[in-house]
Amino acid sequence: MGTNQGETSSCYNKGNVSGGNMVGGIVGNNQGILNNSYNIRNISGNVAYVGGIAGQNDGGSIKNTYSLEGTCTNIIGSNLNNGIIETSEIKAEQDMKVLATILGDAFEEDEENLNNGYPVLKWQVE
């Protein structure tokens, strides 16, 4: 997603992302609300503002988001205009695989190994 100006919640990224400026695993530029999400793949950029979850948080709110250790240097590339960032962390693989209960009701553990052991959305296993 390029710029989030609404609400994005309960999602994850499992594909490598690369670009120039404002590159993130979930959003490039967050100006809205981003909650309960995670990234497990490599995120890279050529210019500035690169993060495992968001390249830039421009006055938005980012809460309860996680990125796999080694996928990106920062969880959020840049935080501007009094943006709110709460409980957003880079975590080791074993910690990422047990996030289902922390991420909220939309997620559950990957008991069927659909996502290499990382949390899946409930609709994926129903």
Secondary structure as UniProt FT lines:
FT   STRAND          3..4
FT   STRAND          7..13
FT   STRAND          17..19
FT   STRAND          23..24
FT   STRAND          27..30
FT   STRAND          33..39
FT   STRAND          43..45
FT   STRAND          50..51
FT   STRAND          54..58
FT   STRAND          61..68
FT   TURN            69..70
FT   STRAND          76..80
FT   TURN            81..82
FT   STRAND          84..91
FT   HELIX           93..96
FT   TURN            97..98
FT   HELIX           100..103
FT   TURN            105..106
FT   STRAND          107..108
FT   TURN            111..112
FT   TURN            114..117
FT   STRAND          120..121
FT   HELIX           122..124
//
